[in-house]
């Protein structure tokens, strides 16, 4: 009898040891971000805030006192490659040391996990998302993806733009690339199959959703909704925060101080709210204020 009990216990221990551990992640719904200062001369925050979401995922935010856009950037590690999405709003390394910051993270990660190639890509072609590209160009083991639609198509091997969703493997970590033009022609969303995070750039975030091509934007939001219908999404992260904690109220453009910001994450339910609103508005570009975003056509 004792022998049987010992065998059962041993099997249970073995099975338990084979189960993958669930890694703790940062709760982004309560994460505090650096948000500038009333007087930027008095600001003592770092030029870049680094938040370690988990051991293989980092979220960076630019200090609003270096640029009011204060974009977020995202760094994902796979076994062979690291993917940096966006390079911020400032090109000068002495003001905005993005390469130095990212390289430090990569070196520390590589000491434990081995070397990786760095891929620098972009959610879209607007200056506050690629200003820091020059800090990465020509650096060892680093590739910078171009900004035009063809550049994005060629690099990620997207044959049918914008309808095709493609896989991009970082090495045992698959990312899905989803074309979403409308805010800007080469806009993409990125879905991480590991964390289930969906990045939506400036197409969907807590702020003013500037729409350059109304019809393309509507179709892109429909494409995102269909994607979330068949893929589990833990959270949706855009590249800015412009809304306040008061429903429907945004900070003025150019604000260097946002002490009561809306949380960064948005939900699939809020994405569907946007999609339904666009459907109701029809084909006429129309500004409309919602609790967590503002539909904002650009003339």
Secondary structure, DSSP 8 states (H G I E B T S, - for coil): -HHHHHHHHHHHHHHHHHS--------TTS-----B-SSGGG--S-SEEEEEEETTEEEEEE-TTT-TT--EEEEEE-SSEEEEE---S---TTT--HHHHHHHHHHHHHHHH---EEEEE-SSS-HHHHGGGGGTTT-TTEEE--SSHHHHHHHHT-SSTTT-EEEEESSS-EEEEEE-TTSSTT-EEEEETTT-EEEEETTSSBSEEEESSHHHHHHHHHHHHHHHHHS--SEEEES-B-BBSSTT-B--TT-SB-TTB--S-B-HHHHHHHHHHHHHHTTS---EE-SS-EEEE--
